[in-house]
Amino acid sequence: MSPITELLAPDETGHARAAEILRDGGLVAFPTETVYGLGGDARNDRAVAGIFEAKGRPRFNPLIVHVNSAETARTYVEWPEHAARLAKAFWPGPLTLVLPLRAGSGLSPLVTAELATLAIRVPAHPVARDLLKAFGGPVAAPSANPSGRISPTCARHVAEGLSGRIEAIMDGGACGVGVESTILGFRDGPDGTTQAVVLRPGGIASEEIEAVLGAPVLRGEADGKISAPGQLASHYAPGAGVRLNADDRREGELLLGFGPVECDLNLSETGDLREAAANLFHHLHALDARGATVIAVSPIPQTGLGAAINDRLSRAAAPRD
């Protein structure tokens, strides 16, 4: 735990300092196109354990490893043809692939929570890419927030949750996508073909993946087993309670709207799901800061990025331990 958290600029000096911290086993929060990640050297047991400690994250919940290219990813995971097609279409970008871990990968077993697979992606944000280049290695990075709380989409959100627990925050402005990456796994179908399974909806819609693969994408069933990051039932939660599919604003509630409704904050007045995704966590942070007891949320369509938005909202509204 670091008593003082440095704030780094996304310039050559900042990247050099961030890379130095990572090489020393420290933790650096940095922006990706989805949300801010809490990065540590994925090969260093102490660094990875520090991620779990700083976040208060249960160690059975695996982490995503960020690398600088598909070629680098292939050194850590088995690389079937469908992975190559998806990487060509969506990397760099908000898609995480869960693939069999190669023997002798050199990664800390804490990253995978002792699973035989690894969640891996190539981020698109220029600050993240420059950091990976400066560091020259794989970076394990869940969202940079206390476990179970609202994900951070700007440096201020990170500081509010983790200041004093990590070595540095790299301020790269607001995140453009606003929800975490889509996590895609694979399984053998009854006819012997490989079936793609969305383990967590995110910044790439299922319809986009289906267009690349030319086959339906399945939705992972909740069986109580954690096979990828972001699958805990209660997650992404503000301090306030959350009421979903609200057509009205009850006494004492603040309303998070969608479309042409009277509300306290609107995800998108025009009903644009990309705008809504980009605003989701930022608006939840803002309403929570107003001291809301309950945040009511307008209905969101279950299409395109609406699936990711509703996934985050349903976990935010779930009963909490």
Backbone hydrogen bonds, N-H to C=O, Kabsch-Sander energy under -0.5 kcal/mol:
donor,donor_aa,acceptor,acceptor_aa,energy
6,E,4,I,-0.6
6,E,167,E,-3.0
8,L,6,E,-0.6
8,L,169,I,-3.3
11,D,9,A,-1.9
15,H,11,D,-2.9
16,A,12,E,-2.1
17,R,13,T,-2.2
18,A,14,G,-2.6
19,A,15,H,-2.6
20,E,16,A,-1.9
21,I,17,R,-2.3
22,L,18,A,-2.3
23,R,19,A,-2.4
24,D,20,E,-1.5
25,G,22,L,-1.6
26,G,21,I,-2.9
28,V,39,G,-2.1
29,A,168,A,-2.6
30,F,37,G,-2.4
32,T,35,V,-0.7
36,Y,152,P,-2.5
37,G,30,F,-2.9
38,L,142,P,-3.1
39,G,28,V,-2.9
39,G,37,G,-0.8
40,G,140,A,-1.8
42,A,138,P,-2.1
44,N,41,D,-1.7
45,D,43,R,-0.7
48,V,44,N,-2.6
49,A,45,D,-2.7
50,G,46,R,-1.8
51,I,47,A,-1.4
52,F,48,V,-1.6
53,E,49,A,-2.2
54,A,50,G,-2.9
55,K,51,I,-2.1
56,G,52,F,-1.5
57,R,52,F,-1.9
61,N,58,P,-1.7
63,L,111,V,-2.9
65,V,119,A,-2.7
66,H,139,V,-3.4
67,V,121,R,-2.1
73,A,69,S,-2.0
74,R,70,A,-2.0
75,T,72,T,-1.5
76,Y,73,A,-1.9
77,V,73,A,-1.6
78,E,100,P,-2.7
83,A,80,P,-0.5
84,A,80,P,-1.7
85,R,81,E,-2.0
86,L,82,H,-2.0
87,A,83,A,-2.7
88,K,84,A,-2.1
89,A,85,R,-1.6
90,F,86,L,-2.7
91,W,87,A,-2.1
93,G,122,V,-2.5
95,L,93,G,-1.8
96,T,182,T,-3.6
97,L,120,I,-2.5
98,V,184,L,-2.6
99,L,97,L,-0.7
99,L,118,L,-2.1
101,L,116,A,-2.6
102,R,76,Y,-2.7
105,S,102,R,-1.0
108,S,42,A,-2.9
111,V,108,S,-1.6
112,T,108,S,-0.6
113,A,109,P,-0.6
114,E,109,P,-1.7
115,L,112,T,-1.7
118,L,99,L,-2.8
119,A,63,L,-0.6
120,I,97,L,-2.3
120,I,118,L,-0.6
121,R,65,V,-2.1
129,R,125,H,-2.5
130,D,126,P,-2.4
131,L,127,V,-2.1
132,L,128,A,-2.5
133,K,129,R,-2.1
134,A,130,D,-2.5
135,F,131,L,-2.7
136,G,132,L,-2.7
139,V,66,H,-2.3
140,A,40,G,-2.4
140,A,138,P,-0.5
141,A,64,I,-2.7
144,A,36,Y,-2.4
145,N,143,S,-1.8
147,S,55,K,-3.5
149,R,146,P,-2.1
150,I,237,A,-0.8
158,V,154,C,-1.4
159,A,155,A,-2.5
160,E,156,R,-2.3
161,G,157,H,-1.2
161,G,158,V,-0.6
162,L,158,V,-3.0
163,S,159,A,-1.6
165,R,162,L,-2.6
166,I,162,L,-0.8
167,E,27,L,-0.8
168,A,27,L,-1.5
169,I,6,E,-2.7
170,M,29,A,-3.2
171,D,8,L,-2.4
171,D,169,I,-0.7
172,G,170,M,-0.9
175,C,153,T,-1.9
177,V,33,E,-3.3
178,G,33,E,-0.7
178,G,34,T,-1.2
182,T,94,P,-2.3
183,I,200,R,-2.6
184,L,96,T,-3.0
184,L,182,T,-0.6
185,G,197,V,-3.1
187,R,195,Q,-2.1
189,G,193,T,-4.0
192,G,189,G,-1.9
195,Q,187,R,-3.5
197,V,185,G,-2.8
198,V,218,L,-3.4
199,L,183,I,-2.6
199,L,197,V,-0.7
200,R,183,I,-1.4
202,G,204,I,-0.6
203,G,180,E,-1.2
205,A,203,G,-0.5
208,E,205,A,-0.8
209,I,205,A,-1.5
210,E,206,S,-2.7
211,A,207,E,-1.6
212,V,208,E,-1.2
213,L,209,I,-2.5
214,G,210,E,-2.4
215,A,210,E,-0.7
218,L,196,A,-2.7
218,L,216,P,-0.5
220,G,198,V,-2.8
220,G,218,L,-0.5
223,D,221,E,-0.8
227,S,225,K,-0.7
231,Q,228,A,-0.6
235,H,233,A,-0.6
235,H,315,R,-1.0
236,Y,149,R,-0.6
237,A,148,G,-3.1
241,G,293,T,-2.8
243,R,295,I,-2.3
246,A,297,V,-3.3
250,R,248,D,-0.6
253,E,250,R,-2.3
254,L,294,V,-2.0
256,L,254,L,-0.5
256,L,296,A,-3.6
257,G,255,L,-0.8
257,G,265,L,-3.1
259,G,268,S,-2.8
261,V,259,G,-2.0
263,C,261,V,-0.5
264,D,255,L,-2.0
265,L,255,L,-1.6
267,L,257,G,-3.1
271,G,268,S,-1.3
273,L,271,G,-0.7
276,A,272,D,-2.3
277,A,273,L,-2.5
278,A,274,R,-2.1
279,N,275,E,-1.6
280,L,276,A,-1.3
281,F,178,G,-0.5
281,F,277,A,-0.5
283,H,279,N,-3.0
284,L,280,L,-2.2
285,H,281,F,-2.6
286,A,282,H,-2.1
287,L,283,H,-2.7
288,D,284,L,-2.3
289,A,285,H,-2.1
290,R,286,A,-0.7
290,R,287,L,-0.7
291,G,288,D,-1.7
292,A,287,L,-1.1
293,T,252,G,-0.8
294,V,252,G,-0.6
295,I,241,G,-3.1
296,A,254,L,-2.6
296,A,294,V,-0.6
297,V,243,R,-2.6
298,S,256,L,-2.6
303,T,301,P,-0.8
306,G,303,T,-2.7
307,A,304,G,-1.5
309,I,305,L,-2.2
310,N,306,G,-2.8
311,D,307,A,-1.8
312,R,308,A,-2.2
313,L,309,I,-2.4
314,S,310,N,-2.6
315,R,311,D,-1.7
316,A,312,R,-2.2
317,A,313,L,-1.8
318,A,315,R,-0.6
